[in-house]
Amino acid sequence: MNSNIADAQTRQGLGGYQRMRRLVLAVLVVGLFALLLFGQSLFAPETITHETIEMVGVVLIFLGIVGRLWSTLYIGGRKSEEVVTGGPYSITRNPLYVFSSLAAAGVGAQMGSIVATIGFAALCAAAFHVVILREERFLRDVLGAPYLDYLARVPRFFPKLSLYREGDTGSFKPRLLLNTLLDGLVFLVAMPVFELIDTAQQSGTLPVLFRLP
């Protein structure tokens, strides 16, 4: 009975961090869109530089979405039950946050600005850093020595590719994969929305308050 209660408390605790992760992601996306309503790139939309930055951004958004799905295949609801060390989790302890930051960089790139591309990724990583620290404290208590060993071997955020190993994906959970896909689709919305914003700015409907290189 006590074991069942402990398991339920563990799942509830981890669920709180997962909800926090979604909330942080949603707030970031809304905030970045709001910021870009009034900003514009120094590079004119027709220039090669502007178009190249936008295309790189599209690639980053897709990499971010695919990477988040890849990470979910491995974690599969096992985060509070065992230390997952295979696939993306063999090179970074927080691949979901890494790929979310990549996608955020892609969102910034839709502005056609190098500064926005780097800045959006940095803001996303900084916001998730708080969540990461709280998750680590929680998982230390739940998983104990194996997790401490994992902390010592694998970097917190920036991937170390030389550590990569395939590992086991565990049991497949379609619901978790679907939730991750739906979360990631928020980034895809950036592309048509930015086109609308750009059109509104060009027509003078939206004022341009600042420009970024």
N, C-alpha and C positions, 0 to 999 in steps of 0.2 A: 504493500500500500504506500509506504514512504517513498519507495523507488518510483512508483507511478506519479506521485505528487511532485517529486524532484524533476522527473522528465517533463511534466507539464509546465513547471516553472521555467525550466530551461528553454522549452519551445516558445513560451510566452515572452521570455526575455529577449531571445533572438528575434522574434517577430517584431518586437519594438524597434530594434535596430534596423530591420528591413523596412519598416514603415518610415523611419527617420530618413533612410537612404532615398526612398521614393519622394519624400517631402522635399529634401534638399535638392534633388534633381528637378522637381517641378518648379520650385522657387527660383532656381538658377535659370532655367529655360525662360520662364516668364520675365524675370529681371533682365536677361540679355536681350530678349525681344523688345522690351520697353526701352532699353538703352539705344538700340539700333533704329528705333523709330525716328530719332532726331540726329543720327550720325551718318556720315558718308565717307567713302574713301577719297583720298587725294587723287587716286588714279581714276581717270574717266572710264565709264563703263565699256567704252569701245576699245580701250587699249589692250594690248597683249598681256601686260602685267596684271591688270584687273581680271581678265578672263582666266589667266593661268591660276591665279590665287583661288578663284571660285571653283575651278575644276579640281584643284588639289583638295579643296574643302569637301567636295562631293565624295572623293575617294576616302577622306578621313571619316566622314559620316558613315559610309558603308563599312569601313574597317571597324569602326566603333560598334556598330550594330552586330556585325558578324562575331566580333570578339566577345561581346556580352553574351551572345548565344552559346559560343564555345565554352565560356566560363561556366555558364549555367549547366551545361551538359555534365561537367565534372563535379560541380558542387552539389547539384541535385538534391537539395534539402538535407545534406549530410553535415553541414557546417558546425552544428552543435553536437554531433554524435561522434565524429572522428576527424582527425587531421587529414585534410585532402591535400596531397602533395604532387599530383600528376598534372599533365597538360599545362595550361597557363599558370596553375598554382605552383608549378615547379620553378618558375622564373620570377614570380612576384607574388606576394601574399594577398594582393588586392587587385586582381585583374579586372574585376567588374568596374572598379573606380578608374583604373588606367584607361580602359576602353571608353568609358563615359567621358573622360577628359579629352581623349582623341576626337570623339564625336563633337564635343563642345568646341574644340579648335576648328572643326569643319563648319560649325554654325557661324563662328566668327569670320571664317574665310568667305562666307557668302556675301560679306560686306565688301569684299575685294581689297581688304586691308591686312597687311602683315602684322601690324600691331594688334588688331582685333583678333586675329588667329591665335597669336601667342597669348594674348591677354585673357581670352575666354578659357583656354586650356588651364592657365595658371589659376584663374578664379575658381574654376571647377575643382581642380586638385586641392586648393587651399580649403574650400568648403568641405570636401570629403575628408580632409585630414582630421578634422574634429571627430567625425563619425568613426574613422579608422581607429583612433586612439581609444575610444570608448569600447569598440568591439574587441580590441585586443585585451583590455582589462577583463572583459566578460569571458572571453575564450580561455584566458590563462586559468581562471577559476574552474571552468567547466572541463577543460581537456588536460590540464596538468602538464606533466613532464614532456610528453610527446610534442605538445604545442610549443613549449619553451625551446625544445631542440629545433623545431621548425623555424621559430623566430630567429635563432642564431645562424641558420643556414641560408635563408631566403630573404632577399631585400623586401622592405615594406612596400615600396611603390615602383621605382624605376626597374624594369625587368633586367635580369642578368641571363642572357640567352644561353650562355655556356652551361647553365644548370638544367637545361630542358630535359625532361624525360616524359614518356607517354603516360604511364600510370593507368589506373582503372577509373572508368567513368561512373561506376556504381549502377544503381537501378535508374532507368529512364523515367522521368516524371514530366509528361507532356504539359501539365498545367503550369509548372514552373517555367518551362520553356516559352509557353504562350505569354505568360505575364512579362517575361523579359523582353520578348519581341514587341509587345504592346508598349512597354516603357520606352524601348528604343525608337519606335516609330515617331515619337515626339520630335526627334532630331530631323527626321525626313521632312516634317512639315516646314522646316526652316527654308527649304529651297523655294517652294512656291510663294511663301509668305514674304521672303526677301525680294522676290521679283515684284510683288505688289507694292512693297514699301519703296523700292527703287523707282517704280513708275509714279507713285504719288509724290515722291521728292522731286522727280524730274518735271512734273507738271506744276509744282508749287503748292500742291494740296497739303503736304507735310513740310514744315520748315526744317532746314538743316542748321543745327546749332553748333556742330563741330565736325571737323574732318580729321581722319587718321591716315598716316602713311601705310 
